[in-house]
Amino acid sequence: MRVITSKSKNAESFYISKGYINDKGVSTSVIVRKLGTLKDLLPEHGPTRDDVMAWAKEEARLETLKYKQEQENKSIQITFHADRQLDYEKQVFYHGGYLFLQSIYYQLHIDKICRKLKSKYKFKYDINAILSDLVYARILEPSSKRSSFKAASEFLEKPSYELHDVYRALDVLGNECDLIQSEVYKNSPFLGSRNDKVLYYDCSNYYFEIEQEDGSKKYGKSKEHRPNPIIQMGLFMDGDGIPLAFSLFPGNANEQTSLKPLEKKVLGEFGCQKFIYCSDAGLGSEDIRSYNHMGKRAYIVTQSIKKLKKEEKEWALNPQGFKRVSDDTPVDITKLPADDKGLYYKDEPYTTKKLHQRLIITYSPKYAIYQKTLRDKQVERAQKMLDSGNTKKNRKNPNDPARFIETTASTKEGEVADIHHYLDENKIAEESQYDGLYAVCTDLLDDEVGDILKVSEGRWQIEECFRIMKTDFSARPVYLQDENRIKAHFLICFLALIIYRFLTKKLESKYTCEELLDTLKTINFVEVQEQGFIPTYKRESITDDLHEACGFRTDYQFITKSKMKTIQKQSKGRK
């Protein structure tokens, strides 16, 4: 680079210019920096013009060095030796997928929540580093706390704590579980508005690798039909599928009793006062409906048609009176073509002892075909059971094919009874009455049916939340025994789910859970001779979208150490 000057009638200006060959092969130059006019520069770099020129040339030399250094950083030359062994016990492989999770973690300001905890408890270990690593490991490599500590040692940023600090931190996290949940909710607007006008609620349970009951770990009805003691979790989720709050309760407790304590926290500590409560029929008892009929709350819950009173059940099963949801056109559902994909409904006032409600019955030909196909396969299996002589019923499974097998005993006077097993055609016909039908109860008496059904249909997301926690985040089985640490374990799973859900929202739900998790697990780097890192993953549309959503990039052929530190700061929202 060189110094050039430009004279006008009233002044002489100094510039630093850089020459280059343009895309047409022509030599040209560009102004890199304007230094100022001679009049402005003399007071500081004079007293003569020669002094100003000497200073300007030195600036040009420094600019040249800076430019060369930048170019060297962009083009790295590294020498490898075929006869040199690897350095002993030197780590060169690092996991980097956590950087994208870290971006969400810090946007939720969980680090600031951890600072409050440190100020309250006065401990010396870094609880923010511990919690963040446990959350990232739960998503990327779910395992025990000991194994999570080992997994975190392979992150680009190594743990700044010891394993014994992890278990100490679990005690604090368990104690402050409710506070952390409410603070995370209050911080969530930093990631965009929350759809908390609809709250879904459901329960699930998790088994322990123990044989005897202990504390909240009680024998109960396990979702996996296992004999181990279980603990139950109640979960609130917002309308976008992002978890809001959770609570734990004993494995032998009725799940309906879990709602009110957690909802009171949502109303008080979270400040959510106006919302529509939505759940399945098991968590939509009359008492629960009455509770959510108070204040500014409302409810939409599924209703078992089989449990309706005789008059309402007859009305629900009657094929007359249905209308198309999309335009309210009256329809005779008995005359619909087999391949019809529409949705039809009828509704009427439904008054119980405590509430004036609205009962909505829907019919879907597609759902009817699905249920009939499923039942036909079960009937076929029931016939095979009869043919083989194995007719034992599994009372724990409501879909057991043996439910279609009936038994009679016939005897002649004074003789031993003969047992006869046969297919119960009446049972099959009875179940077929409900094919394609679905019922919803609500106190929203004036809302459009389509809007009510759309809210009710969103319940699949909370079921998916439990599936992700159990399957992808390996929240079960639980090996911890201390009650406080168990609570901390589920808090980590809960935070992991929130971060995962916010990341999918940023990606506009373009990818499945399997696609996203598999991609995050493959984003790894190899360190080369302490000069920097080479990405080992394949660049694809999903990696481009991840970088775009989180505001940084790691998909370069080579990343210098200084650049990687910058990326780590960017993932934490720092410059």
LUMNU-885964 format. One record per residue (C-alpha): x, y, z. Coordinates in steps of 0.05 Angstrom, whole numbers, padded with zeros to 5 digits, always signed. Each point is the difference from the previous one (the first is absolute). Example, Ala and Ser with C-alpha at 12.3 -4.5 7.8 and 13.67 -1.06 7.14 Angstrom:
+00246-00090+00156 +00027+00069-00013 
# end
This chain:
+00000+00000+00000 +00023+00071-00012 -00016+00072+00018 -00032+00044-00053 -00019+00073+00005 -00053+00042-00033 +00004+00076-00006 -00057+00047-00008 -00004+00076+00000 -00006+00004+00076 +00031-00065+00027 +00046-00060-00009 -00028-00068+00022 +00039-00063+00019 -00026-00071-00016 +00024-00072+00005 -00011-00037-00065 +00003-00074-00018 +00013-00024-00071 -00031-00064-00028 -00018-00035-00066 -00074+00003-00014 -00042-00056-00031 +00016+00027-00070 +00075-00006+00012 +00010+00075+00005 +00045+00029+00054 -00038+00050+00043 -00002+00026+00071 -00049+00014+00056 +00002+00049+00059 +00007-00041+00064 +00001+00058+00049 -00003+00076+00001 +00052+00029+00048 -00023+00073-00003 +00022+00067-00028 +00070+00029+00009 -00030+00057+00041 -00033-00049+00048 +00061-00046+00005 +00054+00051+00012 -00016+00016+00072 +00007-00073+00022 +00051-00028-00051 +00038+00063-00023 +00030+00049+00004 +00017-00009-00075 -00033-00033-00059 +00058-00050-00002 -00017-00021+00071 -00072-00011-00019 +00021-00041-00061 +00047-00043+00043 -00057-00014+00049 -00047-00017-00058 +00050-00049-00030 +00006-00035+00068 -00076-00006+00002 +00001-00030-00069 +00053-00051+00022 -00043-00020+00060 -00061-00007-00045 +00042-00045-00046 +00021-00044+00059 -00072-00005+00024 -00024-00019-00069 +00054-00054-00008 -00017-00028+00068 -00074-00004-00018 +00018-00035-00065 +00045-00049+00036 -00057-00016+00048 -00045-00015-00060 +00050-00046-00032 +00033-00047+00050 +00060-00043-00017 +00012-00059+00047 +00054-00053-00006 -00012-00072+00019 +00055-00052+00011 -00012-00072-00022 +00052-00026+00049 -00024+00039+00062 -00045-00033+00051 -00060+00033+00032 +00013+00039+00064 -00014-00045+00060 -00070+00010+00033 -00013+00062-00041 -00073+00013-00018 -00012+00021-00071 -00075-00017-00010 -00053+00047+00027 -00077+00002+00000 -00028+00066-00025 -00075-00013-00008 -00012+00029+00069 +00016+00070-00027 -00069+00004-00032 -00033-00022+00066 +00043+00050+00037 -00029+00055-00043 -00070-00015+00026 +00025-00011+00072 +00030+00069+00004 -00058+00034-00034 -00043-00028+00056 +00049+00034+00049 +00007-00064+00040 +00071+00024+00016 -00030+00059+00038 -00045-00046+00039 +00062-00040+00020 +00033+00064+00024 -00059+00012+00046 +00008-00070+00028 +00075+00009+00011 -00013+00066+00036 -00052-00035+00045 +00039-00063+00017 +00071+00029-00002 +00031-00063-00031 +00065+00004-00039 -00013-00047-00059 -00028+00026-00066 -00073-00024+00002 -00014+00032-00068 +00055-00042-00033 -00027-00062+00035 -00073+00011-00017 +00014+00020-00073 +00045-00061-00011 -00051-00047+00031 -00054+00029-00045 +00042-00005-00063 +00022-00071+00017 -00072-00021+00013 -00017+00019-00072 +00063-00022-00035 +00022-00061+00041 -00051-00017+00054 +00029-00042+00055 +00017+00001+00074 +00027+00063+00033 +00070-00031+00003 -00003-00016-00074 -00027+00069-00015 +00060+00030+00034 +00045-00043-00044 -00040+00021-00062 +00008+00074+00018 +00076-00009+00002 -00003-00011-00075 -00035+00066-00013 +00040+00057-00030 -00005+00034+00068 +00023-00049+00054 -00034-00004+00069 +00025+00051+00051 -00023-00045+00058 +00011-00069+00029 -00048-00060+00001 -00015+00009+00075 -00023+00071-00015 -00054-00029-00046 -00033-00039+00056 +00003+00061+00046 -00032+00042-00054 -00057-00051-00008 -00021+00014+00073 -00005+00075-00014 -00036-00010-00067 -00051-00046+00034 -00012+00051+00055 -00010+00056-00050 -00039-00039-00052 -00063+00043+00004 +00039+00065-00002 +00040-00021-00061 -00063-00020-00037 -00035+00066+00012 +00062+00041-00016 +00010-00037-00066 -00072+00014-00018 +00009+00074+00016 +00063+00002-00043 -00031-00037-00059 -00026+00064-00035 +00073+00013-00019 -00011-00056-00051 -00067+00027-00023 -00071+00003+00026 -00028-00062+00036 -00065-00030-00023 -00026-00007+00071 -00073+00013-00015 -00008-00075-00006 +00032-00047+00051 +00001-00075-00009 +00008-00046+00059 +00017-00074+00004 +00035-00050+00045 +00049-00057-00009 +00043-00043+00045 +00072-00023+00005 +00026-00064+00030 +00060-00010+00047 +00050-00057+00000 -00019-00020+00071 -00043-00056+00029 -00031+00034+00061 -00040+00064+00009 +00036+00059+00028 -00024+00072+00010 -00040+00023-00061 +00021-00062-00037 -00062-00043+00006 -00031-00059-00035 -00051+00024-00051 -00027-00011-00069 +00063+00006-00043 -00007+00022-00072 +00050-00055-00018 -00037-00052+00044 +00064-00010+00040 -00001-00026+00072 +00049+00054+00026 -00020+00058+00044 -00016+00063-00039 -00005+00076+00008 -00050+00041-00039 +00009+00066-00037 -00053+00051-00016 +00017+00048-00057 -00029+00065-00026 +00016+00018-00073 -00018+00063-00039 -00036+00004-00066 +00065-00005-00040 +00022-00064+00034 +00051+00033+00046 -00001-00026+00073 -00023+00050+00052 +00004-00035+00068 +00003-00068+00032 -00010-00034+00067 +00016-00069+00029 -00047-00042+00043 +00000-00070+00029 -00009-00060-00046 -00061-00025+00037 -00038+00067-00001 -00060+00014-00044 +00025+00044-00057 -00061+00046+00005 +00025+00025+00068 +00064+00025-00033 -00033+00056-00040 -00023+00051+00050 +00066+00010+00038 +00039+00010-00065 -00054+00044-00031 +00000+00044+00062 +00075+00011-00011 -00013+00018-00073 -00054+00049+00022 +00042+00031+00055 +00075-00006-00012 -00005+00001-00076 -00054+00053-00004 -00042-00038-00052 -00072+00018+00016 -00037-00005-00066 +00005-00065-00038 -00038-00060-00028 +00015-00065+00038 +00003-00059-00047 +00009-00074+00019 -00024-00070-00015 -00060-00030+00035 +00042-00030+00056 +00019+00070+00024 -00066+00032-00015 -00044-00020+00058 -00059+00043+00021 +00041+00030+00058 +00057+00017-00047 -00048+00031-00050 -00033+00041+00056 +00069+00024+00023 +00017+00024-00070 -00068+00033-00008 +00020+00052+00052 +00033+00067-00012 +00022+00014-00071 +00012-00073-00014 -00039-00048-00045 +00008-00073-00019 -00002-00047-00060 +00004-00074+00021 -00013-00064-00037 -00062-00039+00022 -00009-00075+00000 -00062-00016-00041 -00007-00067+00035 -00005+00035+00068 -00055+00048-00021 -00069-00009+00029 -00049-00042-00041 -00036+00059-00033 +00065+00036-00021 +00032-00065-00023 -00059-00016-00045 +00003+00071-00030 +00076-00007-00010 -00006-00067-00036 -00058+00023-00044 +00028+00013-00070 -00050+00057-00012 +00012+00074+00012 +00073+00006-00022 +00028+00061-00037 +00066+00011-00036 +00049+00037+00045 +00027+00043-00057 -00066+00031-00022 -00057-00027+00045 -00033-00036-00058 -00048-00055+00026 +00026-00069-00017 -00026-00071+00004 +00062-00037+00024 -00028-00068-00019 +00005+00021-00074 +00071+00026+00000 +00048-00033-00049 +00053-00046+00030 +00057+00046-00020 -00031+00063+00030 +00052+00039+00040 -00047+00052+00030 -00017+00014+00073 -00073+00005+00024 -00032+00021+00065 -00063+00011+00040 -00007+00035+00066 -00051+00013+00055 -00003+00030+00070 +00024-00049+00053 -00019+00016+00072 +00027-00038+00060 -00008+00012+00075 +00050+00057+00001 +00009+00026-00071 -00035+00024-00062 +00043-00029-00056 +00002-00014-00074 +00007-00071-00026 +00031-00006-00069 +00000-00067-00037 +00045-00006-00061 +00002-00053-00054 +00059-00015-00046 -00007-00053-00054 +00075-00006-00004 +00004-00013+00076 -00058-00050-00006 +00038-00040-00052 +00063+00001+00043 -00038-00025+00061 -00035-00055-00040 +00065-00023-00031 +00033-00003+00069 -00058-00039+00029 -00002-00049-00058 +00073-00017+00013 -00016-00010+00074 -00059-00045-00017 +00046-00040-00045 +00049-00008+00057 -00056-00020+00046 -00020-00055-00048 +00071-00025-00002 -00001-00002+00076 -00063-00042-00002 +00031-00047-00052 +00063-00009+00043 -00039-00008+00065 +00036+00058+00034 -00056+00047+00021 +00031+00032+00061 -00019+00074+00007 +00049+00056+00016 -00043+00044+00045 +00053+00055+00000 -00008+00011-00075 -00067+00030-00022 +00017-00018-00073 +00013-00073+00016 -00031-00042-00057 -00025-00050+00053 -00054+00050+00019 -00039-00026-00061 +00001-00071+00028 -00059-00021+00042 -00006-00061+00044 -00060-00044+00018 -00007-00061+00043 -00050-00054-00016 -00015-00063+00040 -00045-00059+00004 -00030-00016+00067 +00052-00029+00045 +00057+00008-00049 +00061+00047-00002 -00013+00064-00040 +00029+00006-00070 +00034+00067-00013 -00012+00031-00069 +00039+00060-00029 -00027+00038-00060 +00004+00067-00035 -00049+00049+00031 -00034+00031-00061 -00042+00045+00045 +00063+00030+00030 +00029+00012-00069 -00065+00033-00024 -00004+00043+00063 +00070+00028-00010 -00013+00014-00074 -00055+00050+00020 +00055+00048+00023 +00043-00003-00063 +00019+00070-00023 -00034+00035+00058 +00034+00047+00049 -00030+00044+00055 +00022+00066+00030 -00030+00039+00059 +00010+00075+00011 -00028+00060+00035 +00015+00044-00061 -00073+00004-00020 +00007+00053-00054 +00066-00019-00034 +00005-00029-00070 +00002-00076-00001 +00060+00000-00047 +00040+00042+00050 -00018-00045+00058 +00019-00063-00038 +00066+00031-00023 +00019+00012+00073 -00020-00070+00020 +00041-00031-00057 +00063+00033+00027 +00003-00050+00058 +00045-00045-00042 +00058+00047+00015 -00001-00013+00074 +00000-00075-00013 +00061+00012-00045 +00033+00039+00057 -00003-00061+00045 +00024-00045-00057 +00060+00044-00012 +00018+00002+00074 -00007-00074+00009 +00029-00025-00066 +00048+00053-00027 +00022+00031+00066 -00001-00067+00038 -00035+00029+00061 -00016-00072+00021 +00021-00042+00036 +00020+00045+00058 +00060-00022+00040 +00002+00056+00052 -00029-00014+00069 +00001+00067+00037 -00067+00036-00009 +00034+00067-00013 +00047-00028-00052 -00058-00036-00034 -00035+00068-00006 +00065+00029-00029 +00004-00056-00050 -00070+00015-00027 +00016+00075+00001 +00059-00014-00046 -00045-00041-00047 -00052+00055+00002 +00051+00055-00018 +00028-00044-00055 -00069-00008-00029 -00013+00076+00003 +00066+00015-00036 -00013-00054-00052 -00071+00026-00013 +00023+00072-00007 +00054-00023-00049 -00052-00037-00042 -00044+00062+00002 +00058+00042-00027 +00008-00051-00056 -00075+00006-00014 -00010-00074+00015 +00031-00019-00067 +00036-00061+00029 -00020-00061+00040 +00027-00012+00070 +00044-00056-00027 +00028+00043-00056 +00016+00059+00046 +00032-00042+00056 +00040-00042-00049 +00027+00063-00033 +00019+00033+00067 +00037-00064+00020 +00042+00001-00064 +00023+00072+00006 +00071-00015+00024 +00069+00029-00010 +00072-00025-00003 +00055+00045+00028 +00061+00005-00045 +00068+00012+00031 -00030+00052+00048 -00010+00047-00059 -00076-00009-00005 -00056-00047-00018 -00025-00038-00060 -00076-00016-00001 -00013-00074-00011 -00074+00005-00016 -00035+00004-00067 -00029+00067-00019 -00074-00007-00018 -00063+00042-00001 -00013-00016+00074 +00070+00024+00021 -00010+00064-00041 -00067+00011+00035 +00030-00012+00069 +00055+00051-00012 -00051+00050-00028 -00046-00009+00060 +00054+00006+00053 +00040+00058-00031 +00069-00030-00009 +00036-00048-00048 +00047-00058+00010 -00002-00028-00070 +00067+00026-00024 +00056-00044-00028 +00044+00022+00058 -00016+00039+00063 +00058+00034+00037 +00002-00004+00075 -00016+00074+00006 -00059-00007-00047 -00026-00059+00040 +00002+00041+00063 -00040+00054-00036 -00051-00053-00021 -00006-00024+00072 -00013+00072+00023 -00052+00009-00055 -00037-00063+00022 -00005+00033+00069 -00026+00065-00030 +00066+00037+00014 +00043+00041-00046 
# end
